[in-house]
Structures are given as C-alpha cells and as structure tokens.
Amino acid sequence: MKIRWRLRTAAAQREVWTGTELRRLLAEKAGLELSSASVSALFTKEPSQVKMTTLAALCTALECTPNDLIEIDTTPVERPVVPPRPVADVPKAAGSSRSRSMPPL
C-alpha cells in the first residue's frame, strides 16, 4: 500500500502557489491559524499523520475533498511464496510404549 500527499498539486490546481497564500486561506475560510513552519511542512513534505481538523480545514480552504489531497494505492503487496517448513519427527521416550492419559479434573 502506498500513500501520496497531494496538497501541493491540489493547491496549484486552485492557483494557490505559496505557503503564505495557503496560510491566509486557512485563516479566512476555515478559521484555522497555523504557523508558517507548519504550513510550509504540509506544503513541502509528506506528513506521517494529519489531524482530521487540519484535513477538514485544508478541504474547506481549497474547496476540495480528502481524495484530492491523499492518494492511496490499495494494491496488495505481493510476497514470495515460502514453502512450509517440514515438521521434525518427535523422538519417542525410551522404555515407554504406553501413552499417558491426562489426569482427571
């Protein structure tokens, strides 16, 4: 599974070219005040996690959906087929040919 953060593309499609413009839109349209560093990080890096409130604010500011911001490839990862391990023979106890039963409960 692969996840791609597409904020920069979604913003560019809406003619938002800089973090400063995005920060202003977030404040005006969504009421979210983020630091310049936070907006810059969202704009230039792929985040490992995003708060739902931030995602909602981005969608409001850019008039888009989460699908415009996050691309998820759910193709299953192919793993090589590993043959099962052979089960080793368990040696029998010497001198005992009877099996033992469980004690009564």
Phi and psi restraints in degrees (value plus and minus 20) as a CYANA .aco file:
   2 LYS   PHI    -145.2  -105.2
   2 LYS   PSI     122.0   162.0
   3 ILE   PHI    -143.4  -103.4
   3 ILE   PSI     109.9   149.9
   4 ARG   PHI    -138.2   -98.2
   4 ARG   PSI     111.3   151.3
   5 TRP   PHI    -108.7   -68.7
   5 TRP   PSI      99.8   139.8
   6 ARG   PHI    -135.0   -95.0
   6 ARG   PSI       7.5    47.5
   7 LEU   PHI     -79.1   -39.1
   7 LEU   PSI     -65.8   -25.8
   8 ARG   PHI     -80.4   -40.4
   8 ARG   PSI     -62.4   -22.4
   9 THR   PHI     -86.0   -46.0
   9 THR   PSI     -66.3   -26.3
  10 ALA   PHI     -82.1   -42.1
  10 ALA   PSI     -60.0   -20.0
  11 ALA   PHI     -86.3   -46.3
  11 ALA   PSI     -64.1   -24.1
  12 ALA   PHI     -82.3   -42.3
  12 ALA   PSI     -57.2   -17.2
  13 GLN   PHI     -83.8   -43.8
  13 GLN   PSI     -40.9    -0.9
  14 ARG   PHI    -126.8   -86.8
  14 ARG   PSI      -3.8    36.2
  15 GLU   PHI      38.9    78.9
  15 GLU   PSI      17.2    57.2
  16 VAL   PHI    -126.4   -86.4
  16 VAL   PSI      89.9   129.9
  17 TRP   PHI    -123.8   -83.8
  17 TRP   PSI     -40.6    -0.6
  18 THR   PHI    -147.6  -107.6
  18 THR   PSI     140.7   180.7
  19 GLY   PHI     -83.3   -43.3
  19 GLY   PSI     -52.5   -12.5
  20 THR   PHI     -83.8   -43.8
  20 THR   PSI     -62.9   -22.9
  21 GLU   PHI     -84.5   -44.5
  21 GLU   PSI     -63.3   -23.3
  22 LEU   PHI     -83.9   -43.9
  22 LEU   PSI     -62.6   -22.6
  23 ARG   PHI     -80.2   -40.2
  23 ARG   PSI     -62.2   -22.2
  24 ARG   PHI     -84.0   -44.0
  24 ARG   PSI     -63.2   -23.2
  25 LEU   PHI     -83.5   -43.5
  25 LEU   PSI     -61.1   -21.1
  26 LEU   PHI     -79.8   -39.8
  26 LEU   PSI     -61.9   -21.9
  27 ALA   PHI     -90.4   -50.4
  27 ALA   PSI     -65.2   -25.2
  28 GLU   PHI     -92.0   -52.0
  28 GLU   PSI     -68.7   -28.7
  29 LYS   PHI    -109.5   -69.5
  29 LYS   PSI     -51.0   -11.0
  30 ALA   PHI    -135.6   -95.6
  30 ALA   PSI     -27.9    12.1
  31 GLY   PHI      49.8    89.8
  31 GLY   PSI       3.4    43.4
  32 LEU   PHI    -126.9   -86.9
  32 LEU   PSI      99.9   139.9
  33 GLU   PHI    -118.2   -78.2
  33 GLU   PSI      91.3   131.3
  34 LEU   PHI    -135.9   -95.9
  34 LEU   PSI     131.0   171.0
  35 SER   PHI     -89.3   -49.3
  35 SER   PSI     140.0   180.0
  36 SER   PHI     -79.8   -39.8
  36 SER   PSI     -58.6   -18.6
  37 ALA   PHI     -84.9   -44.9
  37 ALA   PSI     -60.1   -20.1
  38 SER   PHI     -85.5   -45.5
  38 SER   PSI     -63.9   -23.9
  39 VAL   PHI     -86.1   -46.1
  39 VAL   PSI     -61.5   -21.5
  40 SER   PHI     -80.7   -40.7
  40 SER   PSI     -62.1   -22.1
  41 ALA   PHI     -83.8   -43.8
  41 ALA   PSI     -62.1   -22.1
  42 LEU   PHI     -83.8   -43.8
  42 LEU   PSI     -56.7   -16.7
  43 PHE   PHI     -95.9   -55.9
  43 PHE   PSI     -52.8   -12.8
  44 THR   PHI    -129.2   -89.2
  44 THR   PSI     -39.4     0.6
  45 LYS   PHI    -141.5  -101.5
  45 LYS   PSI     138.1   178.1
  46 GLU   PHI    -108.3   -68.3
  46 GLU   PSI      93.7   133.7
  47 PRO   PHI     -91.9   -51.9
  47 PRO   PSI     129.9   169.9
  48 SER   PHI    -101.7   -61.7
  48 SER   PSI     -42.0    -2.0
  49 GLN   PHI    -174.7  -134.7
  49 GLN   PSI     133.1   173.1
  50 VAL   PHI    -156.6  -116.6
  50 VAL   PSI     111.6   151.6
  51 LYS   PHI     -85.7   -45.7
  51 LYS   PSI     125.4   165.4
  52 MET   PHI     -81.8   -41.8
  52 MET   PSI     -56.3   -16.3
  53 THR   PHI     -85.7   -45.7
  53 THR   PSI     -56.6   -16.6
  54 THR   PHI     -88.7   -48.7
  54 THR   PSI     -62.3   -22.3
  55 LEU   PHI     -81.3   -41.3
  55 LEU   PSI     -64.1   -24.1
  56 ALA   PHI     -83.4   -43.4
  56 ALA   PSI     -60.4   -20.4
  57 ALA   PHI     -85.9   -45.9
  57 ALA   PSI     -61.0   -21.0
  58 LEU   PHI     -81.7   -41.7
  58 LEU   PSI     -62.6   -22.6
  59 CYS   PHI     -84.8   -44.8
  59 CYS   PSI     -59.8   -19.8
  60 THR   PHI     -86.0   -46.0
  60 THR   PSI     -67.5   -27.5
  61 ALA   PHI     -84.1   -44.1
  61 ALA   PSI     -59.2   -19.2
  62 LEU   PHI    -115.1   -75.1
  62 LEU   PSI     -22.4    17.6
  63 GLU   PHI      32.7    72.7
  63 GLU   PSI      37.6    77.6
  64 CYS   PHI    -158.5  -118.5
  64 CYS   PSI    -193.9  -153.9
  65 THR   PHI    -135.9   -95.9
  65 THR   PSI     144.2   184.2
  66 PRO   PHI     -76.4   -36.4
  66 PRO   PSI     -51.0   -11.0
  67 ASN   PHI     -82.9   -42.9
  67 ASN   PSI     -45.4    -5.4
  68 ASP   PHI     -95.6   -55.6
  68 ASP   PSI     -43.8    -3.8
  69 LEU   PHI    -118.5   -78.5
  69 LEU   PSI     -48.2    -8.2
  70 ILE   PHI    -146.3  -106.3
  70 ILE   PSI     104.7   144.7
  71 GLU   PHI    -129.3   -89.3
  71 GLU   PSI     102.5   142.5
  72 ILE   PHI    -138.1   -98.1
  72 ILE   PSI     103.8   143.8
  73 ASP   PHI    -118.4   -78.4
  73 ASP   PSI      90.9   130.9
  74 THR   PHI    -118.9   -78.9
  74 THR   PSI      -0.9    39.1
  75 THR   PHI     -82.8   -42.8
  75 THR   PSI     107.2   147.2
  76 PRO   PHI     -81.0   -41.0
  76 PRO   PSI     122.9   162.9
  77 VAL   PHI     -97.4   -57.4
  77 VAL   PSI     108.5   148.5
  78 GLU   PHI    -102.2   -62.2
  78 GLU   PSI     108.6   148.6
  79 ARG   PHI    -133.5   -93.5
  79 ARG   PSI     123.2   163.2
  80 PRO   PHI     -84.4   -44.4
  80 PRO   PSI     123.5   163.5
  81 VAL   PHI     -95.4   -55.4
  81 VAL   PSI     103.1   143.1
  82 VAL   PHI    -125.0   -85.0
  82 VAL   PSI     103.0   143.0
  83 PRO   PHI     -84.7   -44.7
  83 PRO   PSI     126.3   166.3
  84 PRO   PHI     -85.0   -45.0
  84 PRO   PSI     129.0   169.0
  85 ARG   PHI     -93.0   -53.0
  85 ARG   PSI     121.2   161.2
  86 PRO   PHI     -90.3   -50.3
  86 PRO   PSI     122.9   162.9
  87 VAL   PHI    -102.0   -62.0
  87 VAL   PSI     106.2   146.2
  88 ALA   PHI     -93.7   -53.7
  88 ALA   PSI     123.7   163.7
  89 ASP   PHI     -88.5   -48.5
  89 ASP   PSI     113.7   153.7
  90 VAL   PHI    -107.6   -67.6
  90 VAL   PSI     103.5   143.5
  91 PRO   PHI     -88.5   -48.5
  91 PRO   PSI     122.8   162.8
  92 LYS   PHI    -101.7   -61.7
  92 LYS   PSI     128.8   168.8
  93 ALA   PHI     -87.9   -47.9
  93 ALA   PSI     118.3   158.3
  94 ALA   PHI     -90.0   -50.0
  94 ALA   PSI     115.9   155.9
  95 GLY   PHI      62.4   102.4
  95 GLY   PSI     -23.9    16.1
  96 SER   PHI    -139.0   -99.0
  96 SER   PSI      94.4   134.4
  97 SER   PHI    -124.9   -84.9
  97 SER   PSI     -31.6     8.4
  98 ARG   PHI    -111.6   -71.6
  98 ARG   PSI     123.4   163.4
  99 SER   PHI    -108.9   -68.9
  99 SER   PSI     129.1   169.1
 100 ARG   PHI    -112.3   -72.3
 100 ARG   PSI     122.3   162.3
 101 SER   PHI    -115.0   -75.0
 101 SER   PSI     143.9   183.9
 102 MET   PHI     -93.0   -53.0
 102 MET   PSI     128.3   168.3
 103 PRO   PHI     -88.6   -48.6
 103 PRO   PSI     134.5   174.5
 104 PRO   PHI     -87.0   -47.0
 104 PRO   PSI     132.5   172.5
